[in-house]
Amino acid sequence: MALLDTVRAERLGKIAKLKEAGMEAYPARTSRTHTVAQFLASHAELQMSGASVTLAGRVMSMREHGGSVFVDLFDGAKGQCYVQSNKLGESAYDLFGKTVDAGDIIECVGTAFSTKRGMPSLDVAAWRMLAKSLRPLPDEWYGIKDEDERYRKRYLDILLTKDLAERIKRRSIFWNTFRTFLLERDFVEVETPVLETTTGGADARPFITHHNALDMDVYLRISAGELWQKRLMVAGLPKTFEIGRIFRNEGMSAEHLQDYTQLEFYWAFADYKMGMELVREMYQQMAEETFGAQTFSIRGFDIDLSKPWETYDYCALIKKQFGIDPLEVSLDDVKKTLEQEGIVHEGALNRERSVDLLWKHLRKTIGGPGFLINVPVYLEPLAKRGSEDPRVVERFQVMLAGSEMGKGYSELNDPVDQASRFAEQAKLREAGDDEAQMNDTGFVEALEYGMPPVVGFGVSERLFSFLEGVSVREAQIFPLMRPRDNEIGKAKENKEAVAVINRTGLESWQVLNTIAHLCAELGIREGKSLLYQDSFATADGTHIPLNIQHPIMLKETDSTEKLRKLLQTAQAQGLQVAAFTRDMIETTNDKKIIENAAKTNLDSVEFLGILVFGPSSTIESLTKEFPLYS
């Protein structure tokens, strides 16, 4: 038996001993009168009065001393309890010694006293188990050293690492300082949709999920309601903000995660210059209240938020560094510059992505604090054109320690211009740029009713991680981890799909059409979860789309009744199911198909094919009666 199994078995035995003694191992409530912090703060008064005190917390360590035990009790603060047989009584002391381990959560009743060394302590007269731990804690002094294990068992990492617990508190102060700052200036906190039919507000690849009730695919939002909050500007709310979770299906790095918290505010009848002043003041107040400081050392840069902030011109910086003008340069010239600078890239490049790669290389040299301005229009489809140079936009980005720590701009409120820029973004998407923005015609329609001048701004939790001096992953409380096989109860079972085709009366093209539609529907339902990766590369660098990781088997039948039964059984078992009927092959008019189905009982529907997808053993058992297609 493994060591952990032995320890767990011993502790289960101790639960039995508690029950024999009439003590619950997991009672529903405690009679605690003081937190440890309150006990320590009022220790002198409590000791003088001799009042009874009840503490509750986790046993972090125990030190035996003759017929007594010193216990370190933790409930967010650590205090000492003194357990002795003379005070507790032989039976209660004996039960304590036989059943209590480090890691248990207990309740202690007693009076305040000080040890010979002056340590404030609780002299225990009674005790009770509140939660018996079945697993031993890692060593309190050494904690968990393996980074992967720390993230997987973050609760233990927090318990054993004081600064990590304090970081969580600072994280709360960080967001609440922003919230209070805006509320005090008459901003209204709002909530906007997380599920969207069209994503907007950023250049990012979205997550896709399926909405079962409406039977349609939707996106998880990539911004904190930018286009929704601007609709609220149309609606007459002059100041709004949201602090919420956003999702971007992109790569992981020290600065980037796929799900994180972001603040966005929108302020009507204001412009980007007013926004810069508000943001500067907001950052300074946040730093003071969260960290008690204005100066930070980050990645080799000494940052002082209290000093005057610099202004950096995007086009001027690139022109000075690389000798090209982003407003005039061709794609070929940018590619040559990338090659000369040794800046690597993946996939096809357009001018927008190429210039952005140059900027990302250059920004690493900028310490800040300051604002980056004068970005080309083609890089920012939602910002207002500059009044002095319409080739750039009224956008600002906070620059700190070689990175961008917040972005805002004078919002575009010209519906004709907005529609034109969305059209340009649509062309980029059609050319393969899946980070380009989607054409939100509903938002353009809202703009046509009239939106006042607005400045908007957004900042993510990456700012907090920078000021903390840790990666954004380390700054999150529970970062996402790939599950281990044993964390889902058993080793993962392979999945497979089986398409069963009704060959009766079908021509060859109809069979192929049925198979194509069934497989397409499977891809739509499951998406990229079917893939290990998007493509693989040949020796000469050509990328070829990767096949799905699960097999698709093709079987046949001559009975639509058997297909109907297969459909019903698979649905009852919660499997993924695709279906193709005679109506679907005879018309592409979905409305007509839906209307016909509403007039027809299931027994009268002619199924040409059913595809079922799920665990291999389940699918094989479900389709074993059907022969392979020949």
N, C-alpha and C positions, 0 to 999 in steps of 0.2 A: 504494500500500500504506500502511495506517495506521501511525503511529509505533510502536505496540505490536507490530504484526506485524513491522516492520523489526527492532526490538530482539530479538524472539523468534527471528527467523531468524538474526540474527548470533550469538546465544548457542547456538543449535543447531549452528552452524558451529564454535563453540569446543569443543563436545563432540567433534566429529569430530577436531579438533586434539589433544585429550587422548588420544583412542583411538590416533591415529597415534604419539603419544609413549609409548604403552604404559601410560597411566594411566586407571583407571576413573573415570567421572563420578559413579557412585553405588555405591561399595563397601558391603559389608554391615557392616563393623565398623571401629572406630578403636582406636588404641593409646594413647589419652589417659592420662596419668599424674596430672594435676592439673586440677581445675576452675580457672577464672580466679580465683575468690575464694581458693582454697587457695594458688595461685601468689602472689598479692599478699600474703597473710598471712605466708607463709614466704619472701618474696623475699630478705631479707637473708641468711638461712641458705643458700638455694639459690645466691645469688651468691658467697658465700664458698666453698662447696664445689665449685662448678663442675659440679654434677650435671646430667645431661641431663633436660630437661623436655619433655613433649608436651602441648600445649594443643589444644583443638578448639572451634570456635564459628563464628558467622556473621560475615562481613565487613560491618561497618556503614559503614565509610568507609575511603578510602585517600588518602594524601598523598605524592606523589612528591617526592623531594629528591635531585637529582643522579642517581647510579647506585643509588638505594635508594628504598624505599617504607615509610612508616609505616602500619600496618594496625591499625584498631580492631577487636578480636575480641570477640564477645559470646556468652556461654553462660548468661545469667542475671545475670552481672556482666561488666563491660567491662574489657579489658586491652589493652595495646599490644604489637604485634609489629613487629620491625625486620627488613625483608627487603632484603638488599643482594647485589649480584652477586659481590663479593669473597668473601663467606662461602658463598653458595648455589651459585656456579658459573654460568657464562654460560648454558648450555643450560637449566638449571632456572629461572634468573631470567627468561630470555626467555619460557619457557613460562608462567611466572606472569604476566608482563605481558600476554601475548596471550590468556590464557584466564580470568583471575580478575576478577570484577566485584563491586561492592557487592551484598550479598544472598547470595553464595555461602557455603556452609558448608565450611570447610577445616580441615586438621590441620597444625600447625606444631611442628617439633622443634627445640630449641635450648637455649641456656643463659641464665640470668638475668643482666641487667646494668641499669645505670641510665644514662639519657641525661645530657647536659651540664646539663640543667635539673633533673636529679634524678628523672625519671619512671621508675618501675619498668617494665621492658620485657623482652621475650624476643628474644634475638639468634638469628634463625632460620637453621638449617643445612640443613633439609630441609622440604619441604611436600608436601601431598597433597590432592586434591579429595575431599570427602566427599559433597557434593550440589550440583550446578550449578543455580543459579536461572535460570529462563527468563524471568521477569518482573522488571522493575526495582522496587526498593523506593520508596515515597514518600519525600520529603525527610525526613531524620531529625529535623531541627529543627522543621519545620512540621507533620509528621504528616498525618492525614486530617481535614480540617475539616468536610466535609459529614456531618451526623449519620446520614443514611440509609446512606451509604457506610461509615461507621465500624461500624455494626451489621452490615452485610452482610459486611464483611471484618474482623471483630473480631480475628482473629489478627494482622493488621497493626497494628491499633489498640493491642493489648496489647504487641506488639513495640516499638512506637515511643513508647509512653506509660508511663513508669516507674511513675507512681502507680496506673495501672490494673492493672499486674502486681502491685503491692503490695496493691491492693484484693482481688484474688483470694486472696492469702495471708491477708489479714485475714478474708475470708469463711470460709475454712477454719478459722481459729482460733475464729471466732464460733460455728460449729456444734460444733466439738470441745470448746469450753469447756462448752457446755450438756451435751454427752454425758458428759464427765468428771465434771462436777458431779453428775449423776444417778447415774452408775455408782458413784461414791464413797459414795452414800447408799443403795446396795443396790437400785437400780432395775435391771430387766432390759430390755435392748434387744430389741425384737421386730419382726417384719415381718408386715403384714396385707395382705389382697387389694387390688389396684389395680382389678381388674375386679369389678363387683358387679351383682347382679340388682336390688338395691334400694339407693339411695344414702341416706346418713344422716350426722348429725353437724353439719349446718350448713344454713342457708337459702341455697341457691344452685342455679342451673340447671346440670345436669350435661352433659357430653359423652356422646353415644351412639355406640357402634360395634357392629359385627356380629361375633359369634364364629362363624367358619365351621365349626369342628369340631362344635360343639353346635347349630349353626344357630339361634342366638337372638341378640337384641339385648342388650347389656350396657352398663352405665354405667362411666365412669372415676370413681374415687372423688372426693368433694368434701371429705373430711377425712382425716387421717392415722390411719384405723382406729378412730375413736371407739367405734362400736358393737361392733367386734371386740375392742378392748382391754377394754371393759367385760365382754364374755363371758369374758375371761381373769380378771377379778376374780371372776366366778362360779366359774371353774375353780380358784380358790385361789391364783393368783399375786398377791401383795399390792402389788407395785410394777412397773409396766411403762412403757416409753416407745418412741416411734418417731420417727425423723427421715426424712421421705420426701417424694416428689413428690405433689402433689394438683392437681386440674384443675377449673376452674369456667368454664363457657361464658358468660361475662359480658363487660361492656364493659372497654375499656382506659383507664387514666388514669395519672397520675404515681404513684398508690398501688396500682393494681390490675393484675394480669396474669391470664392464663388458666391458666398452669401455673407452679407455684412450689413451693419447699420449705417444709415446715412441721414443727414439733416438737409432739408431744402426749404428755403423761404422765398416768398414772392411779395413784392412791395410795389403797389400801384402809384403812379404819378412820381416815380423816382427813376434815376438812370444809373448807369454803371459807376459813375464817379461817386454818387451818393452811396452806392452799395459798397465800394471800396472803403469808404470812411467808416461805415457801420461795421463791416467785417473786421477791420483793424481793431476797433474798440472791443468787439465781441471776443476776438482771440486774446487780447490782453487781459480782459476780465476773466476768461476761462482759465488762462495760465495761472493767474494769481490765486483763484479760488480752488483750482484742482491741485496745483503743485506748489503753491506758495512762492512762485518765482517767475521772473521774466526772462532769465538767461538759461540757455540749454547748450550742451555739447552733443552734437548729433553727427555721426559719420565724418568726423574730422572738421566739422564746421562749428564755430562758436556763434550761437544765435542769440540775439537780444531783441525781444519783441517790443521792448519799451522805446527803442530808438526810432528815429524817422525811417519809414519803409521806403525802399528803392522802387523805381519804376523801370521795367525792362521792356524794350521794343522787340517783339518776336522777329520781324523781318530784318531789322537792323542787326540783331545778334547773329542770325544765320548768314547774312551777307558778309559780315565781318569775319566770321569763323570759316566759311566754306567758299566765299567768293561768288555766290549765286543769289539771285533775288527771287524769293518764293512767289512774288507776285507776277513774275515774267517767265520763270524757268520752265523748260520743257521736261517731259518725262525722261527722255534720253539723257539730258544733262544731269538730272538728279541721280539716275542710275549710275552714271559715270562717277559722280561724286561719292556715292555710297561705296563703289568699288575702290576708289582711291583711298577712302578713309578706312577700308577694311571692315565696314559695317555689314554684318551678315543679316540675311532675311530669309523667310520661308514663303513659298508660294508665289503667285503672280502679284505684280506691283502696279498700282496706278499712281498718278501724281500725288494724290492726297496722302496715301500711305507712305510713299517714298519721302516726302518732305517731313512727315511726322517722325519717320525713323531718324532723320538728321537731327530734328529737334530733341528727341529722346536721348541722343548721344551728347548733345550740347548741354542740356539742362543739368547734367551731373556736376557741372563746374560752378553752378550758381548757388550761393549759400543763402541769400536772403537775410532778413525777411523783406519781401517785396511783392510787387504785382507785375505779372506779365501781361502786356497789352498788344494791340494791333496784329491780331491773328488774321490770316486770309479768310475771305468769305467761304471758300470751298472747304475749309476745315470745320466750319461751324454753321450748320444749316438752320439753327434756331435763334441766332443772335441778330441784332439790328446792325445794318451797315453803318460804317463810320460817317459822320457828317462832313468831315474834311476829306476823307479818301474812301469812297464807296467800295473799294476793293478789299478793305479790311472790316472787321466787325468790332463793336463796342463790347469786347470781352475782357475779363480780367481773371487771372489765376494767381493764387497765393503760392509763392515760391519759398520753400524752406529746405535747406540741406540737400540741394540737388534734385528735389522732387516737387511735384505739384500737390498742394495741400488745400484744395478747395477751388471751385470755379464758379464764376458768375458772369452775367452780361445784361445789357439792355435787351430785353426780349423783343423778338421780331413780332410786330403786330400788324404788318401789311399782309393781308390774306393772299394777294396775287403773288407777291414775292415769296411768301411761305410755300404756296402751291408749286411754284417754279423750282424752289430748292428741294422740296420733297421729290419732285420729278427727277432731278439730277441724282438724288440718293437712290431712287428706284433703278436708274440705269446702272449704278454701281452694284446694286444687289443682283441685277440680272447678269452682270459680268462676273459674278462669283464672290463679291465682297459681302459676306454674311454679317459683317459688323455695321454696314451702312444702315441708315435709319429707314424705317418703313413709312409708307405714304399714308398718313392718318388724315383721311378726307373729312372725318367727323370733326377733328380739331380745326381744320381750315374753315369748315362751315361755321364753327363757333366764332372764329376771328372775323368772319364776314358780318357778324352782328356788332362788332366793334370792341376792341380791348384797349384800355388806356395805356400810356407809356408805363412799362413795368421793368424793374430790375429783379432778377432771380439769382439765387446762389445755392450751391450745394457743397457739403463737405462730409467725408466718410470717417469711419473710425480709424483709418490709416493715420490721421493726424494724431490721435491718442497714442498709437503705437510708436510714432516717431518721438513724441515728447517723453514717452516712457523709456525709450531707448531699446525697444525689443521689436521683433518681427510682428507683423499684424496677426499672424497665426498664434504667436505666444500671447498676444494681448487679448485674444478672444477667450471666453470662459470655457466653452466646450467646442473646440474646432472639429470639423468633420473628419472622420477617419474611415478608411475602408474596413468593413467588418472582417474579423477572422472567421474561419469556418465554424470553430467551436462556439462562437458567440451567437450563432443562429440555431444552435441546438444539435446540428449534425452537419456533416460534410455537404457542400452544395451538390445537388443532383443536376445532371445535365438536362437541358430542355430540348425539345424537338417539336417540329410542326408536321402535321400530316394533312394533306389535302385529298379529299375523297371526291372523285368526279363521277357524275351520273352520265354514262356513255350513251344511254338510250336515245337514239334519234339525233345525236349531235354530230355535226360535221367537224372536220379537223380544226377549222379556224375557230369554231365555237368552243371546242375543248381548250385550245390555246388561250382564247379570250377569257374563259372562266378561270384558268390557272393564273393568268396574269392579274386579274382583278383580285383574286383571293390573296395572292402574295403581296400585292400593293397595299391591300387593306391591313395585312399583318405588319408591314413596314410602317404604315401610318400610326397604327395603334402602339407599337413597341418602340419605334424610332431607333435612336442610337444605342439603346440598351441591347440591341441585337449584335452590336459590333464590339470588338476589342479596340479597334482604332479605325480611323477613317480611310486610310490608304496604306499601301506599301510602295517602296521605290525600287526600280530596276537599277542595274549598275550604271546606266547612263543618266540617271536622275529623273526618269519619268515616273510620275505617281499614278498608280493604278488603284481604283477603289477596291477595298477589301471585301471579300465575301462575308456573309453573316456567320456568326460563330456557332449557330445551332443548325442541325440538318433539317431539310425539308423533304419529306417522303411523299410520293405520289401513289395513291391507291384508287381503285375504281369500284363501282357498283352499278346495278341496273335497276335500283329501286329508290325512288324519291322518298318513300316511306322510311327507309333505313336512314337516309340523310336527315329527315325530320327528327327521328329518334336520337340520332347522333347530336344534333343541334341542342335538343332539350336536355340531354344528359350532360353535355359539356357545360352548358350554361348553369345547370344546377350545381355542378362541381366548382363553379367559379373560374373556369378556364377561359383563355382568350379565344374567341370564336369569330370567324369571318364567314359570310354566306353570300352566295350568288344565285339569283333566281331567273326564271324565264323572262320576267318583266325587265330585269336589268340588262339583258342582252338585246331586247327588242327596242328599247328606248333609252336615251340619255337624259330624259326629262325627269328629274328627281321628284318634282311636284306630282307628276302623273303616277309615278311608282308609289308614292306615299298615299295618294288618293285611292288607288286600286287596292292597296293593302288594307286600308281602313274598311273596305267593303267585303273583304275576303277572310274567311277563317283559315287558321294555320293548316288544316287538313287539305285545303285546296291550293296551297302554294306549291308550285313546281320548283324544287331545288335542283340546280345544275351542279352545284358543288358546295361542300362545307370544308373549312380548314379549322383545325383545332391546334392550339399551341399551349404547352405547359411541360411539367416534369416528364421525362422520357418514360418512366414506368407507368405513369397514369395514361399517357397518350397511347402507348403501345397496347395496354389492356383495353382501352376504349375502342381502338380501331383494329383489333386482331382479327375480326371476322371478314375484313375487306382484303382482297388480294392486291398485290402490287399491280400498278398500271402497266399494261403490256401493249 
